[in-house]
Amino acid sequence: MKSVTDSFLSLGHWSSVGSFGWNTNILATNLINLSVVLGVLVFFGKGVLSDLLDNRKNRILTTIQNSEELRGRSIEKLEKAQAHLHKVEREAEEFRLNGYSEIKRENLNLLNSTYPILEQFENEKNETIRFEQERAIHQVKQQVFQQALQRALETLTCCLNTELHLRTISTNIRMLSTLQEIKD
């Protein structure tokens, strides 16, 4: 953070002279440090993020497969219900010919009770898929954020030492002295 301040102080020095210019001192502008930190983050973060996304993808695919199995069972139940419906319809036709209207009412009741159950199964499947996708996205976001924050803290902890602090303080004192001399 001090290096960034140093860069701005350097720009402030040039503006006090009456012109604007670029600070070409690479160490003062901290470009090397920033490029190293960004390189480390990209190198280590890419693998972690890739692993997290692969794991989450596998979980989502498993959930989708489970939902597809549930859908398959629902379709099987629908086919059985339709086969039963056809059977009941044939029986109803026979009984209708014989004058039994009550069987016809039973057929309609069965038909009316089957479709809402199937619709309910389909709605529950879609809701489960949507919920799992939202949960997966939320978990991936949390894990990526926590790991990125942890890596950044580890990098900062490794890079900061007493010698670096003393050098930064000495550099700032020299710059402030130079600015004070210029003003006087």
C-alpha positions as CSV (number, residue, x, y, z in Angstrom):
1,M,0.0,0.0,0.0
2,K,2.9,2.3,0.7
3,S,4.3,1.7,-2.8
4,V,1.0,2.9,-4.3
5,T,1.2,6.0,-2.0
6,D,4.8,6.5,-3.1
7,S,3.7,6.4,-6.8
8,F,1.0,9.0,-6.1
9,L,3.5,11.2,-4.2
10,S,5.8,10.9,-7.1
11,L,3.1,12.1,-9.5
12,G,2.3,14.8,-7.0
13,H,5.9,15.9,-7.2
14,W,5.7,16.3,-11.0
15,S,2.5,18.2,-10.9
16,S,4.0,20.7,-8.5
17,V,6.7,21.5,-11.0
18,G,4.0,22.4,-13.5
19,S,3.9,19.4,-15.8
20,F,2.6,15.9,-15.9
21,G,4.8,12.9,-16.5
22,W,5.0,9.2,-16.1
23,N,7.0,7.6,-13.2
24,T,9.3,5.2,-15.0
25,N,10.8,3.8,-11.8
26,I,9.5,0.2,-11.8
27,L,10.2,-0.4,-8.1
28,A,8.4,2.8,-7.1
29,T,5.3,2.0,-9.1
30,N,5.2,-1.6,-7.7
31,L,4.5,-3.2,-11.1
32,I,6.7,-6.2,-10.4
33,N,5.1,-6.9,-7.0
34,L,1.6,-6.6,-8.5
35,S,2.4,-8.8,-11.5
36,V,3.9,-11.5,-9.1
37,V,0.9,-11.4,-6.8
38,L,-1.5,-11.6,-9.8
39,G,0.6,-14.5,-11.3
40,V,0.5,-16.4,-8.1
41,L,-3.3,-15.9,-7.7
42,V,-3.9,-17.0,-11.3
43,F,-1.6,-20.0,-11.0
44,F,-3.0,-21.4,-7.7
45,G,-6.6,-20.1,-8.0
46,K,-7.1,-21.7,-11.4
47,G,-6.5,-25.2,-10.2
48,V,-8.6,-24.8,-7.0
49,L,-11.5,-23.2,-8.9
50,S,-11.3,-25.9,-11.6
51,D,-11.5,-28.7,-9.0
52,L,-14.4,-27.0,-7.2
53,L,-16.3,-26.5,-10.4
54,D,-15.7,-30.1,-11.4
55,N,-16.8,-31.5,-8.1
56,R,-19.9,-29.3,-8.2
57,K,-20.6,-30.3,-11.8
58,N,-20.5,-34.0,-10.7
59,R,-22.9,-33.3,-7.9
60,I,-25.3,-31.5,-10.2
61,L,-25.1,-34.2,-12.8
62,T,-25.9,-36.8,-10.0
63,T,-28.8,-34.7,-8.9
64,I,-30.1,-34.4,-12.5
65,Q,-29.7,-38.2,-13.0
66,N,-31.7,-38.8,-9.8
67,S,-34.3,-36.4,-11.0
68,E,-34.4,-38.2,-14.4
69,E,-34.8,-41.5,-12.6
70,L,-37.7,-40.0,-10.7
71,R,-39.1,-38.8,-14.0
72,G,-38.7,-42.3,-15.5
73,R,-40.5,-43.8,-12.6
74,S,-43.3,-41.2,-13.0
75,I,-43.5,-42.1,-16.7
76,E,-43.7,-45.8,-15.9
77,K,-46.5,-45.0,-13.4
78,L,-48.2,-42.9,-16.1
79,E,-48.0,-45.8,-18.6
80,K,-49.3,-48.2,-16.0
81,A,-52.1,-45.8,-15.2
82,Q,-52.9,-45.4,-18.9
83,A,-52.8,-49.1,-19.5
84,H,-55.2,-49.5,-16.5
85,L,-57.3,-46.7,-17.9
86,H,-57.6,-48.5,-21.3
87,K,-58.5,-51.6,-19.5
88,V,-61.1,-49.8,-17.4
89,E,-62.4,-48.1,-20.6
90,R,-62.9,-51.5,-22.3
91,E,-64.7,-52.9,-19.3
92,A,-66.8,-49.7,-19.1
93,E,-67.8,-50.1,-22.7
94,E,-68.9,-53.6,-22.0
95,F,-70.8,-52.6,-18.9
96,R,-72.2,-49.6,-20.7
97,L,-73.6,-51.8,-23.3
98,N,-75.1,-53.8,-20.5
99,G,-76.3,-50.7,-18.8
100,Y,-73.9,-50.2,-16.0
101,S,-73.2,-46.4,-15.8
102,E,-71.5,-46.6,-12.4
103,I,-68.5,-48.2,-13.9
104,K,-68.2,-45.3,-16.3
105,R,-68.1,-42.9,-13.3
106,E,-65.3,-44.9,-11.7
107,N,-63.3,-44.7,-14.9
108,L,-63.6,-40.9,-14.9
109,N,-62.7,-40.7,-11.3
110,L,-59.6,-42.7,-11.9
111,L,-58.6,-40.6,-14.9
112,N,-59.1,-37.4,-12.9
113,S,-57.1,-38.6,-9.9
114,T,-54.1,-39.9,-12.0
115,Y,-53.2,-36.7,-13.9
116,P,-52.9,-34.4,-10.8
117,I,-50.6,-36.9,-9.2
118,L,-48.4,-37.0,-12.3
119,E,-48.4,-33.2,-12.5
120,Q,-47.4,-33.0,-8.8
121,F,-44.5,-35.4,-9.5
122,E,-43.3,-33.3,-12.4
123,N,-43.6,-30.1,-10.4
124,E,-41.7,-31.6,-7.5
125,K,-38.9,-32.8,-9.8
126,N,-38.5,-29.4,-11.4
127,E,-38.5,-27.7,-8.0
128,T,-35.8,-30.1,-6.7
129,I,-33.6,-29.5,-9.7
130,R,-34.0,-25.7,-9.3
131,F,-33.2,-25.9,-5.6
132,E,-30.1,-28.0,-6.1
133,Q,-28.8,-25.7,-8.8
134,E,-29.2,-22.6,-6.6
135,R,-27.6,-24.4,-3.7
136,A,-24.7,-25.6,-5.8
137,I,-24.1,-22.1,-7.2
138,H,-24.2,-20.6,-3.7
139,Q,-21.8,-23.2,-2.3
140,V,-19.3,-22.7,-5.1
141,K,-19.4,-18.9,-4.7
142,Q,-18.7,-19.2,-0.9
143,Q,-15.9,-21.7,-1.4
144,V,-14.2,-19.6,-4.1
145,F,-14.4,-16.5,-2.0
146,Q,-13.1,-18.1,1.1
147,Q,-10.2,-19.8,-0.7
148,A,-9.2,-16.6,-2.6
149,L,-9.3,-14.6,0.7
150,Q,-7.2,-17.3,2.4
151,R,-4.6,-17.3,-0.4
152,A,-4.4,-13.5,-0.4
153,L,-3.8,-13.4,3.4
154,E,-1.2,-16.1,3.1
155,T,0.6,-14.2,0.4
156,L,0.5,-11.0,2.4
157,T,1.8,-12.8,5.5
158,C,4.6,-14.4,3.6
159,C,5.8,-11.1,1.9
160,L,5.6,-8.8,4.9
161,N,8.7,-8.8,7.1
162,T,10.7,-6.4,9.3
163,E,13.2,-5.5,6.6
164,L,10.5,-4.5,4.2
165,H,8.8,-2.4,6.8
166,L,12.1,-0.5,7.6
167,R,12.8,0.1,3.9
168,T,9.3,1.4,3.3
169,I,9.6,3.8,6.3
170,S,13.1,5.0,5.2
171,T,11.9,5.6,1.7
172,N,8.9,7.6,2.9
173,I,11.0,9.7,5.2
174,R,13.4,10.5,2.3
175,M,10.5,11.4,0.0
176,L,9.0,13.7,2.7
177,S,12.3,15.3,3.3
178,T,12.7,16.0,-0.4
179,L,9.2,17.4,-0.7
180,Q,9.9,19.6,2.4
181,E,13.2,20.9,0.8
182,I,11.4,21.7,-2.5
183,K,8.7,23.6,-0.7
184,D,11.3,25.7,1.2
